Amino acid sequence: MDKLTDRKKRLLEAVVDSYITSAEPISSAAIQQGYMPDVSTATIRSELAGLEEMGYLVKPHISAGRVPSSKAYRFYVDSLMQNVTVQDILTLEEEGKARIDGVESIVKEAVKVVSDVTNYTSLMVLEGVDDLIVRQVKLVGLGDNTALVIIITDGGVLKDSVITLPEGTDEGYLESACSLINGSMAGRSIRSITGGDIISGVEEFKALFDQIINLLKQYVSGGEVYVEGADKIFAYPEYRDVENVKGFLSVISQKDKLQELTSGDGVEITVKIGAEEGVKNMAVVSAKYSVSGRQIGHVGVIGPERMDYKKVIKVLTTLGKLSEEKKEDGNGKEKAGRKGSDV
C-alpha cells in the first residue's frame, strides 16, 4: 500500500467526507475553507494531483473534478475501523432500541431498523441455524381457521407465520395441538426435527405439523435472506444510471451472492467495495448477528460506494448490542392482549 503522509490522509478523508454528503467533486478552495484552513490552495491542488497519481482519486469525465476511487473508500474504511469506540454508537442507540423493544420477530425488525436509520437497503442473511434448539412453539388463534405460529429457539424468535387450521376447529383443538407440538419438538434441534417423523398416530394434527415442519425446513436448506428498503437506493444520484440499477438489482436478487458478500472469515465487520469485490459502483458493509452469544447470521447494508460508512458501522455495531439486551429483557415475559396457547 502506498505510504500516505499525514497531510494526504487528512486531505483524502476530507474529499471522501464531502463526496459522501454531496455526490459532487470538491474544489481546493472548498477543502481549504471547510477542512484545512492551515494549508494553501496551491498546496492542496498539488496534493490532490499526487493522490490521483497514487490511484486514490479519479476523474470520471474529462471536464469533471476528482472523486474518490474504490481504493480511497478502502483507506477511509480501514482508518475508520481502527477508531470506532463505544461512545461513537450512543447517539443511535436509543432510536434503535425503541424500535426493537416489544417486537416478537427480532430478525425482521432488525433489518427494518437498519434500513430506516441508515436510509440504505439492508439485508439479513441467516445461516447455520439448523442446530438451534426449539424451546417453545406458540399458536395464536386469529379466526377464520387461521393461526399465528411463533417458533422460539435458544437463539430467539426464529419464525412467525400464519398457518391454516382445519375447518371447524375450536380453542380446545388449538390447545391440544400446541401441547402435542411442544411435547414433540421442545428441547430438540431443528435438524433433528426436520430429519424424520416426530409424530405418529394423531391424524387430526398431521396437517398442522406438516406446515410447521415446512417452516423449519427453510432454515435447514441454507437459511433465509431478508431484504428491506430496496427502493431507497434510487434516492442516490448514482442510480439514475441504468447500468448501476441493473447491477444493484442483480446483486439483491441472488441469495448465494448475498451470502458470499456478507461472509466475514471470522471478523466482526466486513466491508466489500467496488468491482474487485463483485459489487461494481457499490459497497456492502456487514456484521455478525448474534443472539445470546450464538451467531445466527449476518446483517448488512448495501449502497453506493460513497455511502456514509461511519454511520453504517455505528448502526451495525449498535444492533448486536441491542439484540443481546432484547433477549435478556424478554426472557419469561409474555405479550399482553392476545389470546394464545402454549405449554
C-alpha angles and dihedrals in degrees: 000000000000114000111247122202118228090255093052089049091052091047094048092049089051092052093048093045091051094046093048088057102038108020085220131108114259124226125232089245092054090048091052093047098044105030116007112031090158093064126072120240090240091057091046091053090050092049091047089054089051092051090050091053089051091053099250095112131039138187108230091193134020093251097036127102123244120286131184119277126215086264090058093051090049091054090046093051095044090052091046093049090059092057107042109122136180089256090059093065100047096088090062098038100085094049092050094043093052090054096048099044113101096010116131097205105054095179097055094044093046091060091049092049092052093049094046096047097043097034090224133107110278132197141188121206112195116203141165093019098130089093093058113120117235109231101176143350117211126196119199117190113229099178127244090075094296133116138187112239117202118191113202119193137175085268095055132260106350102180142000116186140152115249133186122251127206116268116276098017120157136194091276091059092050093049093048092047092049092049092050093045094052092045089056101037110027113105094017130109120249089241093057093045094053094040097079148335113320099172133043139165096034103095096170091065098040096095090050092049091049092056092051092046089052090053090054093046090064088070096044089056093062108297131268133282119217120195122190131184098014090158093058091078089071091066089074119084093229088071095063082083111091094213091054090050092051091049093050094047091048092054098047092046094058115081093191091050092052091049089052094047094051096045110113110185091233098313122125097226124032125192122192115187131185139332095322088063093046097259107097112203089358141088133209122203116188140171138194113267115212135172120199090349094308118115110223100170146304131294119205151168127227122196146124120318089255093058118146095264094178093058094041093052091048092052095048091046091050093048094062090052093048094050089057091049091049091053093049094046094046101052111120095358123126126205112244127225100040127093115223146146129244140141 
